[in-house]
Amino acid sequence: MRILLADDERMVRLGLADMISELYPRQCQYYEATDGRSALGIARKEKPDVAFIDIRMPQTDGLVCLERLRQVSPETICIILSGFGEFKYAQTALKHGALDYLLKPASPAELSNVLTKARQIIQERWARENEKFNAYVSVFLNQKYEKAETALLAADKKAIFDLYIITAAGGQTLESCRQQLKNALSSWPLHDGYFSLTTLDHSLFLLTAIPSKLKNNHRYLVKEQLNSQNGLMSVVCTYPSLEAALHRALNLKKFRLIGACAPIQGCVKLQTVTRCPWFYPAVRLSQSLDYLTCAYRRQDEISFQYHIEELRKRRILRDRFSLLDRSSIASYLYQAMGLQTSACGFGELLRDLETHAETMHVRGLNYQAELVAKIMNYIETNYMKDIAINTIAEMYHITPNYLSRIFHEKSGKRFVDYLTEVRIMNAKRLLTTEPGLSVQDIALKVGYYSSRYFSKIFIRETGMRPSQYRKS
């Protein structure tokens, strides 16, 4: 807890700090103020969890300080200290939002009682906020977030974000690990940070948002919890923003699924993992399986076969495939595309992928024919726009080379030739039906921004100039 001690008597401040430290050892950070003005300055800057305020201080008395402090740091829990036993002071303090009113010198029992109430309020508030953080991270990692939800990414710039990728070993299940860690971290004594636990793709992602000033305390507590859970392996990496940490989690999830076979004990740096002999083959395989999965979902047999051949060329995978977690690879392929394989060896994996491609053959042919028909229709209705094969390929999430190949196979024409054919056909129509339009106007209406280039293409396609065609 961050505790503000505002009292003009130094011995009172020291006495409170000593008693609180005995009640909650190594769990509190103290700020001291000798008058109301400095107390308000500290509250505005540090946003303490609890403030002990003397009712009589120089410059700004305790009651005025309490009222203003509620404005500059509304979540701070205020407790009034005074040597006056008059009831009117207690009434006024409680009216201005104080949690309680203690007479000096407060006994350890009185202090313990009031801090127990304060900590319960802090815990309940933190649990609500942490639940929001946890829900948001879970939604983001499952890629179901909406743009409106990204407001949470504008988190406190003073916070840093640690991402732990955790796998279970020694017979533990991820669900049991998740529940144990959640129970342990929910009761940790530092409530100015948040954590999220999400199970995804056979890994457990723990994301912590930590105030930079308290990062060492938080990390110590998290590491203690991880190390106390037998059978956990984890990797930790640090990011300056929540968005970077979440995107890294998305990028790492399949890598962790495939590469979770190294004996990583405790919390280690990501740089250590990159030196493991299985790291790069795991990343390369993850990339290849992403491509294959996308092709399978499109029922694109040609692209699927192409990526199998690209996978076959990866020598690092052939040499180090035995270092990877084959059961995780098999599980991923079954979930992603319904492929049943034991993936015992690299050659067997390639054979099973090729067999799976055969089931896509008829569906793939249908997909290609439908896609080319859609593109031809798009050209016929948008020929006047600046159309290029790259932009069309991007629209359908395919490569320009692949689009060019299937367009020629299904239509018998090259993409650029069909686009030219449609433009010249419409130019002929305008030349005969719109005598008031100049050649330059017609060139613009069919997608050519240079009348000279339009005339050149028109002559090549028809054997005559646009003006000659109009007269004929």
N, C-alpha and C positions, 0 to 999 in steps of 0.2 A: 504493500500500500504506500501511496505517496501522502505524507502527512505534513500539514502546515501547523507550526506551533507559533501563535502570535501572542506574545506577552512581553511586557517591558522589563520583567524580572528574569535575568539569565538563569538563576537557580530553578525557577519554576519550569522553564523550557527544558533544562537538562534533566530535571526530575521526571518530567513526563516522558521524555525520550527513553530514559533508563527503564521505567516501568513498562512501557510499550514493548521495548526490545526484549524484556524478560518474558512477556506474554507471547510475542511473535518473533522469535529470534531469526535474524537474517532475512526478514520479509518486508521491511519497511525502509523507505527513503524519506529523510526529514528535510524540511525547509523551515528556517527560523526568521521571524519578523519581530522587530521591537516596537513597532507602531502600526496604526491602521493603514497609513498610506503605503508603506512597504509591503504589508500583508496583501493589499489589493493588487499591487504590482506583481507579486509572486503568483497569486491566484490567477491573474490574467494570463501569465506566461506559462505556468506549469500545470494548471488545472488539477490541483491535488484531489485525492479521493476523500480525505477527511481534513477538516480545519478545526483546531482548538483555538478559540478566540477569547482573550481577556476582555471583560466588559468595560474596563477602564484603561485606556492606552493614550499616549500623547497623539496630537494632531487629529486623529479620527477615533472616536470612542468605539467600543465593541459593537454596540447596537447599530450604529450608522455603518460601520464596517461590514456587519452581517448583511444588512440590506443591500449594500452595493456589491458585496461579494456574490450574492445570489444572482446578480445581473451579469457579472463578468465570467462566472464559472458556475452555471446553474446546477450542475451535477455534483458539485462538492457538498459533502455532508458536513454540516456545521454543528459544533458543540460549544456552548458558552461556558467560560470559566469565570468565577467571581468570588470575591471574599464577602460579598453582600448576600445576606440570606433573605432579602426582601422579595416577596412573592411577585410584586409588579415587574421586577426585572425578568423573572422566569416567564411570565405571561407575554411580555413584549418580545422576548427572544423567540419563544415558540410561535408567536404570531408572524414573525419574519422568516420562519422556516427552519429554525434550529431543531436538531434532532432531540437534544436534551440540554440540561442545565446542571453543571457540576459546581459545587462549592469547593474552594481551595482551602486546604490541600486535599485533593481527591485521593481516596484510598485505592489500592490495587484492585479490590473487588468492585468498587464503583466504576473504575476505568475499564475493567474487563467486561462488565455488563453493557456499558454504552458502546464499546467497540464491537461486541458481539452483535448488537443491533445494527451497527453501521456496516459491518462485514456482510450481514445477511442481505441488506439492501443492495450492496455492491455486487454480491453474488447473483442475486436475482436479475439485476440490471444487466450484468455481464452475460448471464445465460441467455437472455433474450437477444442481445446483440450478437453473441456468438452463434446462435441458431440461425440468424439471418446470414451471417458470414458463411456458415457451413452449407446452408441451402444454396446460396449463390454459387459457391465453388463447385458443388455437386452438379448443378445445372450446367455450368460452364464446361466442366470436364466431359459431360455427356453430350456437349455440342447442341443443346436445346435452348440456348439463351437468346433473348431478344435484344435489339440495340438499346432499348430503353433501360435495360438492366445494367448497362455498363457504367452507370453513375457510380457504382461502388468502386470502380477502378480508380476513381479520384480519391484514393485513400490518403491518410496523413503522409506527407512527403518525408517525415522524419522516421517513418516505419521502414523496416526491411522485412523481406519475406523469405523464409527458409522452406524448401520443398524436400521432404523425405520420401523416397520411394522404398517401400517396405515389402519384403516377401517373407512368407512363413516357411519354416523348416522344422525338423524334429517332430513331425506328426501334428503340429498345430494347424488349425484352419484359419483362414484370413478373417472369418467372422468372429471367432473367439479372440483373435488378436485385436481386432477393431474394437470389440466391446471392452476388453481389458484396458486398452490405451485410452478409450473415451472416458471410462470411469476414473482412471488415474489423472488424466489431464483436466477433467472437469473440476477436480478438487485442488488443482494447484493454487498456490497462494498469491500468484501475480496475475491480477485481473485487468491489466492494461494492455494485454495482447489477446489475439484470437487464434483459434485453431480450427481446422477442418479435417475430417477423416472421411475419405471416399474410397470405396472398393471398386476397382475398374480393371478389366482385362487381367485378372489373376494377380493383381498387385494392389497394395494399399497405399494411397497417397495421403500423407500428412502434410498440410500446409499451415505454417504458423506466420502470423503477422506480429512483429515484435517491435516495440519502440527502440530506436537505435541506442538510446542511453542505457537500456536494460538488456541488451541482446545477450550479454554473457550470462546473466542470471537465468534468463529464459532457456538458453541453450543447455545450460547445465542441468536444469530440471527435466527438459525433454530427453536428453541423453541418459539421465538416470532412469527414467521410465522405460526407454527403449532397451537399455542394457539389463533392466530387471526382468524383462519378459523373455524367458528362455525360447530359443528357436526363431528369433527374429533376425533378419538381415536387412540392412538399410544403406541407402546412399543419400547424402544430403548436399544440396547446392543452394546458394544464396542469390537473391535477385533484388534490385532496388525498387521494383514496382510489382504490384499484384498482377497486372496484365502480363508482364514478362514471365512471372512464375507460373501462371495458368497456361500460357501458350507453351512453355517448356514442358509442363505436365502432359499436354496433348501430344507433343512431339515425342516424348519419352515413353509413352505408355506401351507402344508396340515394341520398341527397343527393349523395354524392361521385360515384356512378356517373353520375348525370344531369348534374351541374354541373361535371364535370371538363373544362371547355373554356377556362377563363381562363388567361392566361399568367402563372402564379404561379412566380416564380423563387426558389429557395432556401427557407429556412424563414421563414415569416411568421406573424403572429398571426391567430387565427381572426377577431378583430374586423375585420381588414383585409378578409377574405373577405366578411363580411356587407355590406360597402359596395359589392361588385361588383354590376353591374346584373343579372347572371344568378342571383344567390343566391336571392332570394325566389321568382322563378318556378320555380327548380329545386326548392325545398322544397315549394311548392304542388303541383307536378306529382308529386313523390315521394309526397305524402300521397294524392293522387287515385289514383295507380297502385296504392298499397297497398290502398285500398278496392276497386278494380276486381278486383285479384288475389284478394282474399278472396271476393268475390261469385262469381268464376269458379270457384274451387275448390269452392264450395258448389253450383255449377250453378244459381245464383239469378238468373234472367234479369231479374226486376223490379228487384232491387237493382242489377244491372249497368247496366241502362238508366238508372236514377235517377242513378247516379254519372257516367255519360256526360253527362247534362244538367247536373249540377253542374259538371263540368269545362268544359262549353261556356260557362258563365256567368263563368268566371275571365278577366277582361279582361287582367290582367297577363300571363297565358300567351299570349293571342292577340297581344299587342303585342310580347312579348319572346321568343317561342318560337325565333326565329332565333339567339338567343344561346346556346342549349343545344346539347349534344353529341347530335345526332340519331342518330348511329350507335349510341351507348350506349343511347339510349332504345329503338331498334329491337331491339337485342340483349337488353335486359331483358325486353321484352314477349314475345319469342320464348321465352326461358327460362322466364318465369313462367306463360304461358298458351298458348304455341304460336302466337301471332299473328305472321304475317309482314307486316311493314310497313317502308317506307323512312323513314316519319315525316319527309318533306321539309318539310311545313308543318303548322300546327296543324289546318287544315281536313281535310287528308288523314288525319291521325291520328284525328280524330273519326269520319270515314267508315269507316276500317278497323275501329275499335272497334265501330261499329254493325253492320257486316257480320258481325263475329265474334259479336255477340250473337245473331244469327239461328241460329247453329249450336247455341246453348244452349237454343232454344225448347222442344223436346219434352222434353229432359232436365230443364229448369227446371220444367216443369209437373209432371213426375213427382216431383221433389224437393219441391215445395210440397205436393202431395197427401199424400206420405208424412209430411212434417213436421206437417201439421194432424192427421193420423190419430194420430201419436205424442202430440201435445198433448192431444187429446180423450181418449186412453187414460190419460194422466197425470191429467187432471182427474177421470176416473171412479174412479180408485184413490186419489186424494189430496184429494178434495173437502173432507174434514174439517180440512185444514190451512189456514194463512193464505196463500191463493193470490192472486197479483196478476199482471197482464199483464207488468209490469216484470220480476218475478223469472223468469217463464217465458221472456221474451225474452232475459234474461241467460244462462239455461241453454243456449240454442241459439245464442248469439253473434249475435243479430239485434236490430234496433231494435223498440221497442214498436209504433210506427206501422206498420212493415212486417208485424209479426205480426198486428196487428189487421186489416190489409187482406187478407192471404192467408187468414186464418181465416174471414172473412166470405165471401170468394170461393169457398172450397172447401167450407164447411159450410152456407152459407146463413144462418148465425146469427152474432150478435156474440159475442165472447169472454165478456163479462160475462153475457150472456143464457144462454149454454150452461152456464156455471158455476152460475148460479142454478137452472137447470132440473135439473141433476144433484143439487144440494143439496136442493131441494124434493122431488124424487122419492124420495130416501133418507129425508127427514123423514117423508113419507107412509108409507113402509114401517115405520119405527120406531113411528109413532103407532098403527099397527094390530097390530104384532107384539110390541111391548114396552109393555104397559099399565102396568107399574110405573115407567116413566121419566116424570119430570115434563117439562113443555114446556121448561123451562130446560135440563135435561139433554140433551134432544133437540137443542136449538139448538146447544149446545156440540159435540155429536157430529157435526153436519153443517157445522161451520165458522163458526157465528155466535156471537160472544161476548156479545151482548146479546139477551136473550129478547124484549125489546120490539121491537127491529129485526127479529128473526126473524119475529115475529108479523105485523109490518107487511108484510114481503115475502111471507109465506105467504098473507095475505088478498089481496094484489094478484094472486098467481098462481092461487089456487084459488077466490077469492070467499067464503071462510069462515075462521073462526079455527081454530087448531090443535086446540083443545078440541072445537069443533063437528065437525071432520073425524073426530076419534077416535070420537065418539058415533055418527056416521053410518055 
